[in-house]
Amino acid sequence: MKRDPASSFRQNRNALLLEILEMTVEKSRILCYSIRLKSQPEKGMFLMDLKDRTAVQLWCGTPPAGESDPEQIPVITPYAPPVWKKNHRALVIFPGGGYTALAQYEGYGFAEYFCEQGYYCFVVNYRLGKDLGKGGCHYPAQLSDAARAVRLVRSWADELGYRTDKIGVIGSSAGGHLAASVSILPQLGLILPEEGDVAKISSRPDFTILCYPVITLGKYTHQGTRMNLLGEHFDPADEKRLSLENSINEKTPPAFLYHRLGDTAVPCENSIMYARALRKHGIPFELHIYEKGNHGGALAQGHPWVAEALRWIETL
């Protein structure tokens, strides 16, 4: 009798779990779990059934850099690939939205697609600013959420069957700024401290995919993104380091960038500046600038960038 691969996967995974504790939330269908493994210390949160695609809170308790609006609790939603397609890689996905909203087609839409290519995918709903910087959460809240997400995903690798050194981030627009930020800033020590075993795990992704990203907060920035990230009152030093072309260093991971020449919201100079800084530091990258199209587009079905990105990942 032929065994169901998904059933076998669930049985193998569940054998690793000794204790699962549901901790919170009612209204939003957000769950927070704590687990202990047989021979490992407590690693933080875990999802009970990946096929449910249920969001879990990034933080158990108050997150660093301030609490968010109750309706904007930072969460991470896992997407498991078909067992027979698993390629032992994972992607942490940051949707765009100007740091004031989340474009779900750049989150769950990406997850659905890349899952079918064999990737474990994790969509992150991070904390947001609002009212052009007058409210909500500002830097470094978003960076703390992003670093936490990468650490959690890396902590789950053994149980879920992907490699700890094949974990990438992908972000679009403002989500691209966040994906680039978590690729750069924690390696410079520019992140708030975190407690617990998960904090000991590296938050550095192994590769970065940036889709029409905001990179600079200078001349070519998207002003709404800049204001929502920094807030009304900010340290000029933060503005400089969050212009990420200034902060790229030898520890920054390889990157794939895609932009469109007709993008008037976030000019392609953003991607060019990032690529130029990567080149200066000898870091591998691919930069694809397409003539037609404006800002956004996400997967842009039929567009060659997706196939190019998948090919590039295979070279790493």
C-alpha positions, 0 to 999 in steps of 0.5 A: 500500500502506497503511503501518503507523503504528506501524512508521513511528513506530519508523523515525522515532524510530530515525533519531534514535539514533546510539548506545544503550548497555545498562548494567545489570541482569539479574534484574529486567528493568530496563534502563538506556540512554545515547543520543546524538542527531545534533545534541544533547548526551547526554541520559541514559537512553532506552528502546529499544522503547517497546512493550515497556513495559520499565522503565528505571532512573532513575539510572545510578549511585548516586542522590542521598540514598542507595541503595535496597534492591536490590529497590526500584531506582527505575525509570520505565516508559513507555507509548506511546499508539496513534499515531493517538490521540496528543494531544502530552501526557505524564503522569508517574504516582506510585502511592500506598502510604504511602511504604512500598509501591506500589499498582500499580493506581494506576500501571499501571492509570492508564497503561493508561487514559490511554494510550487517551486519547492520553497518553504515560504514565510510571509511576515506582517511587520509593524507599520507607521501611519499618517506619514510618520505621525503615528504607528511604529517606526524604526527600529521596530520593523527591523526587529520584526524582520530579524526575529522572523529570519531567526525563527525560520532558521530555528525551524530548519531541522524540523521542517527539512530545509537547510540553515544556510539556504534561507533567503529574504525577498521584499518588494518596494518598502518590503525591499527596503526591509529585506535589504535592511535585515541583510545589512544592519544586524551585521553592523550591530544596529539592532535592538537586543533580543532575549531567549535562545532564538536571539543566539541564532543568526538573523543574516539571510543567505541571499536577498531578492529585491523587487523594485526596492526603496534603498535610499532615503535621499534624493531618489527615495519614496517620501511616504516610505521615508516618513513612515519609517523614520517618524516625525522626530528622528536621529539624522544618523538613522536616516543616513544608515537607513540609506542602505547604499551607505551601510552595505559591508563585506558581510552583506549577502548576495543579491538579485535586484529587479526594477523597471525603467518607467518606475516613477514612484521608486526610481530604478536608481535605488537598485542601481545604488545598491548594486554599485555598493555591492560591487564596491565590496566584492559581493555577488549580485545580479541587476535586471532593469526592464524598460517597460512598466511602472512601480509594482507588478509583483510576480508580473505573470509571464515576466522573465524576472521570476525565472531569472531569479530562480536560476540565480538562486541555483548558482549560489 
